[in-house]
């Protein structure tokens, strides 16, 4: 069990537990039992899948830099914000409501209330500061990158996935 920040105080609070083995599973069940006995009320949310990996983060940075260089009229940061707007947010919004974390729910609420009503340039500026891809699981982030690759291919910008040995190959 890997406890995360926001450990509960003796008066309650937030607890995030990562379960990745039989031992951590048993420890998590024990911690849930302790918290229930202490507070008699719990809200439990379970997210499956891992957060994205460092190699995928590096790949996205390389791709945004490549797209920027090939276009020549936009920065890698602006490219990232455009894809967050048109590909990342729809992936997160498309999740089943029950599987959305509190962070994703807050982001979706913010987008519904504010971002959707902003002019395009203001949306891109806001997305520099809003977590979108960082809230994705590995599966979601791979879906996001596949969308980036596909959209770039339509504009003759060819992006490659790394091979097992680190060399790049077309997917």
Phi, psi and omega in degrees: 000131179247098179293148181246177179303170181066039175302145181291145174275180178293347180256009180108177181148203182255145177221129176238127183235134174259125179250118182220018177198168177298322180294314181293330176297312179298318179296321180295317178299318178298318179294319176299317179300314179299314182295320179295316180297326182282327190239342179061012177205123178224147168246120185248131176236130181242126176246130178259158180089157180269158169291164184294165187259163178301316178301323177292321176300315180297320179298315181297319178298317178298316181296315180296324177293317179296315180300314179300314181296319181288326177283315177079358185238010187206147182277162175301323178296320178293320177301313181301316181296322178298315179289329174298318182293309189269341181238316184292309181300317177299326177296313180292319180293332182281354179293153172300135184305322183289340182262359180282133176288168179297326179294319180291320177299317178297318179297314179298319177298317179299316180297316179297320185279319188240303190301317182299340183259001181274155171296158185308310182298323178292324177300313181296320178297318180294323183291344173298332186252355182262132176286124174234291182293331180291345178268355184277149170283172178302316180298315179295320182292324175295322176298316178301311181295324176297320176296318177300311181301314181298312181296324178290323178300325177297338179252020178061031171251111186263121180247141184245143172276144176288146175279174180304325183272004178098344177286160184266142176223157178280137180253000000 
